[in-house]
């Protein structure tokens, strides 16, 4: 799968990019083009000087693609970042209408919350009589619509 380049080094096959936890493999494998670009930009910025080149080598993304991802990011004034306790790399849902833009911070659930959500989904699937094959078909059908 092409997306695996996001996680694996071209120079040292099988070695994970620093800072990416193993559970992220399944998530990164599902990133679309824009998400990979923003992921690369975020990782490059965290590395600092030389980050674009290094992430380009590791991920296989073109350095221009990573640069574009960096330009797509928004800079929020320091006073607002401190007041809202926003950290570098924070992500937002952006909604715009007319001349108004609203940013809503996206926060990842804790592992405990995520586990509870998965358990709840499994229970609901069992009650509904869904099998793994049903889920695979639904996912495949949804992906075809895109």
C-alpha positions, -999 to +999 in steps of 0.1 A: +000+000+000+014+034-009+004+050+024+029+027+042+056+051+031+042+076+057+054+053+084+084+035+071+118+048+063+131+044+027+166+041+040+159+017+068+129-004+058+108-014+088+120+014+110+092+037+123+095+075+119+104+090+153+074+101+173+049+078+157+034+052+180+028+017+167-011+021+171-009+049+146-001+024+118-038+016+111-047+053+111-019+065+089-026+037+064-060+054+058-048+089+052-059+106+020-035+128-001-043+160+018-039+143+052-005+128+042+006+163+031-005+179+064+010+150+084+043+155+066+042+192+072+035+187+109+063+162+113+087+185+094+079+214+116+085+194+147+119+184+135+128+220+128+158+229+106+162+203+079+128+188+087+113+191+053+142+172+037+143+145+063+105+139+062+106+139+024+133+112+026+114+091+052+079+094+037+086+096+000+066+128-002+080+155-025+095+184-005+072+207-025+042+188-012+054+191+024+060+228+019+025+232+005+012+215+037+031+240+058+016+269+039-019+254+045-015+258+082-028+287+102-008+309+126-028+319+157-015+349+177+005+339+209-019+356+233-048+336+220-028+303+220-018+309+256-053+318+267-068+287+251-038+265+260-032+255+224-001+235+216+019+234+184+003+211+159-033+215+173-059+207+147-092+224+140-124+219+121-128+251+100-163+264+091-168+294+070-198+313+059-199+348+044-171+367+060-170+346+092-145+318+099-149+296+129-122+273+142-131+244+166-102+226+183-102+188+176-090+168+205-082+131+204-101+110+229-080+093+256-072+057+251-098+048+278-125+068+260-115+053+226-116+017+241-151+025+255-163+037+221-149+006+204-166-017+230-199+002+226-197-001+188-190-039+191-220-044+214-243-024+190-230-045+161-237-077+180-272-066+189-278-057+152-265-091+141-237-076+121-207-098+111-172-088+102-180-095+065-210-070+067-187-043+080-161-050+053-188-047+026-201-014+041-166+001+042-159-010+006-192+004-006-186+037+012-151+040-003-165+034-038-188+065-034-158+088-029 
